[in-house]
Amino acid sequence: MISDIAKAINEGQNFLITAHVRLDGDALGSELAMYLMLKAMGKKVVVYNQDRTPERYQFLPAAHNISHNLNNIEQYDTCIVLDCSDITRVGDEAENIRKIKKLINIDHHVSNNGFSALKMLDAKASSTGELVFRLMREMRVKMSRDICTNLYAAIITDTGSFRYSSTTKETFLAAGFLVGEGASPQRIAENIYESDSPARLKLMAKALSTLSLDLESKVGSMVVTQKDLMDTGAAWEHTEGFVDIPRTVMGIEVSVLYTERGDNHYKLSLRSKAKVNVEKVAKKFGGGGHIHASSCWIRGDIETIKSQVTEAVRGF
């Protein structure tokens, strides 16, 4: 399939690139690397995202070229959908994007439903960035420093700085190549992990005050409410990485972050260590993702939701 995707990219002239709502480093780094590759090939390219780029990723090369308005959908002959297990994950324009003649899906979620004929899927890959790296190597593309910076950012964010179980020998080989071609681990890490705003730290303090340990301290969770954001002046993007905090507690197997996105409407981010498949837990509530990193949405009061999720985890 990788050769078919390479052929479609070579034949295409006018490209749209997009990724999921609530952007993370993997989605953005993969998009921007692909954008720079296509521009270097002389293609017409637009990167469209429904949501704005989080502050910590605005340093990425070409991030200022991202559009948040989608016009004249008929002009595109090819669309590359990155880091999405389902076309609906791109947001409100999903049905319009589905109309583009050629859809190419590059993704590493185990819950991917195979929504496009042209696809590059590998649930064992550390990140979509690693898959884009493989594609570029297959196409023998010259990877500029800017492309390498974007791909390195994609890989380190989705591997938890090479800590997660999806990190393999191939992941390190890819990262080593990217550094060799100009990606700066120090600069990238400083921008992503050492540039917190005061608002984020205040929000983190509020989240930590809600820390609870359940199932004999096997499940750790925190809650972020809309009021917390108002009180601290923070934005939803500032919750990125909060779900990993309870995982640092000795003995914790599953970490859950409950973020209130509407009246009694919560997004759940789930992370696990070796024993629990949180993709199956998320699936019980209509979500999905990876074995050790998944998400879902639930309506209800927070205590009832926490009880339901704890029982679901107990079942695994």
C-alpha positions in Angstrom: 0.0 0.0 0.0 2.9 2.4 0.6 3.8 2.3 -3.1 0.2 3.1 -4.0 0.3 6.1 -1.7 3.6 7.2 -3.1 2.1 7.0 -6.6 -1.0 9.0 -5.6 1.2 11.7 -4.1 3.3 11.9 -7.2 0.2 12.1 -9.5 -1.7 14.6 -7.3 -1.4 18.3 -7.9 -3.7 20.1 -5.4 -3.6 18.7 -1.8 -5.4 19.2 1.4 -3.8 18.0 4.6 -5.8 17.6 7.8 -5.8 15.9 11.2 -8.0 15.4 14.2 -9.5 18.1 16.4 -7.8 18.9 19.7 -4.4 18.9 18.1 -1.4 17.2 19.6 2.3 17.1 18.6 2.0 14.0 16.5 -0.9 15.4 14.4 0.8 18.8 13.9 4.3 17.5 13.3 3.1 15.0 10.8 0.9 17.5 8.9 3.7 20.1 8.7 6.3 17.6 7.6 4.0 16.4 4.8 3.2 20.0 3.9 6.9 20.9 3.5 7.5 17.7 1.5 4.7 18.5 -1.0 5.7 22.1 -1.3 9.3 21.0 -2.2 7.8 18.7 -4.8 6.1 21.7 -6.4 2.5 20.8 -5.3 -0.2 23.1 -4.3 -0.9 22.4 -0.6 -3.2 23.7 2.2 -3.1 22.4 5.8 -6.5 22.8 7.4 -7.3 22.2 11.1 -10.6 23.0 12.8 -8.8 23.9 16.0 -6.1 26.5 16.5 -2.5 25.4 17.1 -1.6 25.1 20.8 1.0 27.6 22.0 3.7 25.0 22.7 3.6 23.9 19.0 3.6 27.3 17.3 7.4 27.1 17.0 7.2 24.2 14.5 8.4 25.1 11.0 5.5 26.2 8.8 3.0 26.3 11.6 2.0 29.8 10.6 0.7 28.4 7.3 -2.1 26.4 8.8 -5.6 27.5 7.8 -8.7 27.2 9.9 -11.2 27.9 7.1 -12.0 25.4 4.4 -13.1 27.0 1.1 -13.6 25.6 -2.4 -13.4 22.0 -1.5 -13.7 21.0 -5.2 -10.3 22.4 -5.9 -8.5 19.5 -4.2 -7.8 16.3 -6.0 -6.1 14.6 -3.0 -6.6 14.8 0.7 -4.2 13.3 3.3 -5.8 12.6 6.6 -3.3 12.1 9.4 -3.6 10.6 12.8 -7.3 9.9 12.5 -9.0 6.6 13.1 -12.2 7.9 11.6 -13.0 10.7 9.2 -15.3 12.3 11.7 -12.3 13.0 13.9 -11.3 16.0 11.6 -14.3 17.9 12.9 -17.2 19.7 11.3 -15.9 19.6 7.8 -15.7 15.8 7.7 -18.5 15.2 5.2 -17.1 17.8 2.8 -13.6 16.4 3.1 -15.0 12.9 2.4 -16.0 14.2 -1.1 -12.5 14.7 -2.2 -11.6 12.3 -5.0 -8.6 10.7 -3.4 -8.4 10.2 0.4 -5.1 9.0 1.9 -5.2 7.9 5.6 -2.0 7.5 7.5 -2.6 6.4 11.1 -1.5 4.2 14.0 -4.7 3.8 16.0 -5.7 0.2 16.7 -9.4 1.4 16.4 -9.0 2.7 12.8 -12.1 1.8 10.8 -10.4 1.9 7.4 -12.4 4.7 6.0 -10.3 5.3 2.9 -9.2 3.0 0.1 -5.6 4.4 0.2 -4.3 3.9 3.7 -1.1 3.3 5.6 -2.0 1.8 9.0 0.2 0.3 11.6 -1.1 0.0 15.2 2.3 -1.0 16.3 4.0 2.1 15.1 5.0 4.6 17.8 3.3 7.5 16.0 1.9 8.8 12.8 5.1 10.8 12.5 7.1 7.5 12.3 4.8 6.3 9.5 5.3 9.6 7.6 9.0 9.1 8.1 8.7 5.6 6.5 6.8 7.0 3.6 9.3 9.7 2.9 12.2 7.2 3.1 10.3 5.0 0.7 9.8 7.9 -1.7 13.5 8.9 -1.3 12.5 12.4 -0.4 15.2 14.8 0.7 14.3 15.6 4.3 15.1 19.2 5.1 16.0 20.3 8.7 12.4 21.7 9.0 10.9 18.4 7.9 13.1 16.6 10.4 12.2 19.0 13.2 8.5 18.4 12.6 8.8 14.6 12.5 11.0 14.5 15.6 8.4 16.6 17.5 5.7 14.2 16.3 7.6 11.1 17.5 8.7 12.4 20.9 5.3 13.6 21.9 3.5 10.4 21.0 6.1 8.2 22.7 6.2 10.3 25.9 9.8 11.2 25.1 10.5 7.5 24.2 9.0 6.1 27.4 5.9 4.3 26.1 5.8 0.6 25.1 5.2 1.5 21.4 8.8 2.8 21.3 10.9 0.3 19.3 14.3 0.0 17.7 12.8 1.5 14.5 11.6 4.5 16.5 15.1 5.2 17.7 16.6 4.7 14.3 14.1 7.2 12.9 14.8 9.7 15.6 18.6 9.2 15.1 18.3 9.9 11.4 16.2 13.0 12.1 18.7 14.4 14.5 21.5 13.6 12.1 19.7 15.7 9.5 19.3 18.7 11.7 16.5 18.2 14.3 17.6 19.7 17.6 16.4 17.5 20.6 17.2 20.3 23.0 15.4 23.1 21.2 12.4 20.9 20.4 12.1 19.6 24.0 12.5 23.1 25.5 9.7 24.5 23.3 7.3 21.6 24.0 8.1 20.7 27.6 9.7 23.8 29.2 7.5 26.7 28.0 4.5 26.4 30.3 2.4 29.5 30.9 1.5 30.6 34.5 -2.1 29.8 33.6 -1.2 26.2 32.9 0.6 25.8 36.2 -2.3 27.2 38.1 -4.6 24.8 36.3 -2.3 21.9 37.1 -2.5 22.9 40.8 -6.3 22.8 40.7 -6.2 19.4 38.9 -3.8 17.9 41.4 -6.1 18.9 44.3 -8.7 16.5 42.8 -6.3 13.5 42.6 -8.0 10.3 43.7 -6.7 6.8 44.0 -9.1 3.9 43.5 -9.2 0.1 43.2 -6.6 -0.2 45.9 -4.5 2.5 44.4 -4.4 0.9 41.0 -6.4 3.7 39.3 -5.4 7.3 39.6 -7.6 10.2 38.3 -7.9 13.9 38.2 -10.7 16.3 37.1 -10.6 19.6 35.3 -13.9 21.6 35.2 -14.9 24.6 33.1 -14.9 26.7 36.2 -11.2 25.7 36.7 -10.4 27.2 33.4 -12.3 30.4 34.1 -10.6 30.8 37.4 -7.1 30.3 36.1 -7.4 31.9 32.7 -6.2 28.7 31.1 -7.4 27.0 27.9 -8.3 23.3 27.2 -5.0 22.9 25.4 -3.2 23.5 28.7 -4.5 20.1 30.0 -2.2 18.3 27.6 0.0 15.9 29.6 -2.1 16.1 32.7 -3.3 12.5 32.2 0.3 11.3 32.7 0.6 12.8 36.2 -1.2 10.0 38.1 0.8 7.4 36.2 3.9 8.6 38.1 2.4 7.3 41.4 3.9 4.0 42.5 1.5 1.1 41.9 -0.9 3.0 39.5 -1.9 0.9 36.5 -4.4 3.2 34.9 -4.6 7.0 34.8 -7.7 8.9 33.9 -8.2 12.6 33.2 -11.8 13.8 33.3 -12.2 17.2 31.5 -15.6 18.9 31.6 -16.4 20.1 28.1 -20.0 21.0 28.5 -22.8 20.7 31.1 -22.3 17.2 32.5 -20.3 16.2 29.4 -16.8 14.9 30.0 -14.0 13.9 27.8 -12.0 11.0 29.3 -8.3 10.5 28.5 -7.0 7.1 29.7 -3.4 5.9 30.0 -2.2 2.5 31.3 1.0 0.7 32.0 1.6 -3.0 31.0 -1.5 -4.8 32.3 -4.7 -3.0 31.2 -5.9 -2.5 27.7 -7.6 1.0 28.0 -8.7 0.8 24.3 -11.2 -1.8 25.4 -12.2 0.3 28.4 -12.8 3.4 26.1 -14.6 1.2 23.6 -17.2 0.3 26.2 -18.2 4.0 26.2 -18.0 4.6 22.5 -14.4 5.7 22.2 -11.1 4.1 21.2 -7.4 4.7 20.5 -4.4 2.6 21.5 -3.9 -0.2 23.9 -2.2 2.0 26.4 -3.7 5.4 25.4 -7.3 6.0 24.6 -10.2 8.4 25.0 -14.0 8.6 25.1 -16.9 10.9 26.0 -19.5 10.4 28.7 -22.5 12.4 29.9 -23.5 12.4 33.5 -22.5 13.6 36.9 -18.8 13.2 37.6 -19.1 10.8 40.6 -21.3 8.4 38.6 -19.0 8.5 35.6 -15.9 7.8 37.8 -17.7 4.9 39.3 -18.6 3.5 35.9 -15.1 3.8 34.6 -13.6 2.3 37.7 -15.9 -0.7 37.3 -15.0 -1.0 33.6 -11.3 -1.0 34.5 -11.9 -3.7 37.2 -13.3 -5.9 34.4 -10.0 -5.9 32.6 
